[in-house]
Amino acid sequence: MRLLRDDSFDSGNARVGTRFWIYPQPPFIPGYEQPDRVWLSIQRDEIGEGPSDLSMYVADPLYEKQPYGFANLPPFVGTKRAPVRPGPDRHFDNIDPTSRPFLAVHAYACVRFVLDIWQSYLGRPVRWFFDQTFPRLEIVPFVDWDNAQAGYGFLELGCSDVDGILRPYALNFDTIAHEVGHLIMLSETGVPAATSPGGDFFSYSEAFSDCVSLISLLHFDSAIDRLLRRTRGNLLLYNELNRFAETSPETQIRLATNFRTMSAVTREVHDRALPFIGAIFDTIVALYHRDLVAKGCADKRLLDVDLRDLAWDEFDTFRQATEQAFSARPLSFKQALVGARDAVATALAASLKTLDPSTLRLDQAASAVIAAADGPAAELLAENFAWREIIGSR
C-alpha cells in the first residue's frame, strides 16, 4: 500500500492514487487537531460517489437507525443522505473536515487505508468472508449508539458522549482499524462453525485487531515523526503508539504497554487478549532497539538486560543516551521503527491462514506467528510469548 505526503508526486503529470484527509488519531488528542492529507493507492476512476468502490460502499442513514444484529443485516434500505461526491478533480480532499459529509469520507478512507496495508502484508487481496451473500462491505458512518461494530457485511460507527460532547467514532482511526482487523481475521481464518470449550477465538480476535490498529497507525509518516519527537526515540514511554479506542485524552481502553501474563488475566476476552498484545508490542520495541544498537544509535547493554527489571536510574541512563542519538540521527530511528513494524506485521499476517478458528488457542496462534517470522523476529517473538506465559520456555 502506498501512502504519499501532500507534497509527494510522481515524476509525470499524472498523480498516483486519490487524495483524502485522515486523522491518524482523534482530533481531540493534542497534536492531532488537523488531519493529514494523504494519497491512497486506489485510482480516482475506481472510486464512485459515496464514497464507494468494488469492495465497499458508504450508506449514511438520513434518520435514526437501529444497530445491525442477527435478525437485521445489510443492505440498509431506509432513506439515506445524498452520497458524497468528489471534487472536480475527482479527489475527496475538498470536503470540509468539520462538515457532516466528512464522516462518510473519513470512515471510507480509514477502511481503505487499513485494508490496503494488510493486503500488502498478506501478499494478496482480502476476500470478505461474507462475499457469498454481500459482495461489498457496507460502511455506516453514524449511528446514535455508543459503540462500533463489524459483522456480516457491515461496519457501523456510533459516537461517544464525554461531558455532553459527542465524538463520532467515524473520526477515530484506532476504532475503525480495530473493527477492520476483525473483518480481516475472519476473512483469512474463516468463521468458526463452533468454538471449543476453553478456546481463545474471541480473545485472539481482540488481540489481532488491536495489533492491526497499532501497526496501521505506524503507516502514517506524520504519526511516526510525532511519536519519535515526543518520546525522543524512547518507545518505552507512555505515548500514542500504545493507546487504543481513545474517548478522551485521559481515558484509554486496552494498553499495549502492559505487564500482564496469562496467570494474571481472567477469561474475559479483552483482558485475556492483553498478554498477546503486550508480546507483539514488546517484540516491535525489541527489534527497534536491536537495529538501533547495530547502527550505533543505542547502548549495546540494551540487548543484555530485561527492560522490565530496570531500576529508574538505569532506565534514565538509557533514556539520556537514546535522546542524544536521536537528536543526531533521527532518520535512523524512523528506519528502525519501520523495519520492526514490518517484520512483526508480516509474521502476523502470514500466520492467519494456518489457524483453525474452531479450536484456536492463544498458544497455537503464538506458535504460528513465530513459525511465520524470520531471524531475530522469530527469536524475540518466542522470548516474549514465553515471558507472557502464552507458550512454554524454549
Secondary structure as GFF3:
##gff-version 3
##sequence-region A 1 394
A	DSSP	beta_strand	18	22	.	.	.	ID=ss1
A	DSSP	beta_strand	36	40	.	.	.	ID=ss2
A	DSSP	three_ten_helix	44	46	.	.	.	ID=ss3
A	DSSP	beta_strand	56	58	.	.	.	ID=ss4
A	DSSP	alpha_helix	101	122	.	.	.	ID=ss5
A	DSSP	beta_strand	137	140	.	.	.	ID=ss6
A	DSSP	beta_strand	148	151	.	.	.	ID=ss7
A	DSSP	beta_strand	154	157	.	.	.	ID=ss8
A	DSSP	beta_strand	159	162	.	.	.	ID=ss9
A	DSSP	beta_strand	165	168	.	.	.	ID=ss10
A	DSSP	three_ten_helix	169	171	.	.	.	ID=ss11
A	DSSP	alpha_helix	173	189	.	.	.	ID=ss12
A	DSSP	alpha_helix	201	217	.	.	.	ID=ss13
A	DSSP	alpha_helix	221	231	.	.	.	ID=ss14
A	DSSP	three_ten_helix	240	242	.	.	.	ID=ss15
A	DSSP	three_ten_helix	262	264	.	.	.	ID=ss16
A	DSSP	alpha_helix	269	294	.	.	.	ID=ss17
A	DSSP	three_ten_helix	300	303	.	.	.	ID=ss18
A	DSSP	three_ten_helix	307	309	.	.	.	ID=ss19
A	DSSP	alpha_helix	312	328	.	.	.	ID=ss20
A	DSSP	alpha_helix	330	351	.	.	.	ID=ss21
A	DSSP	three_ten_helix	352	354	.	.	.	ID=ss22
A	DSSP	alpha_helix	362	372	.	.	.	ID=ss23
A	DSSP	alpha_helix	375	387	.	.	.	ID=ss24
###
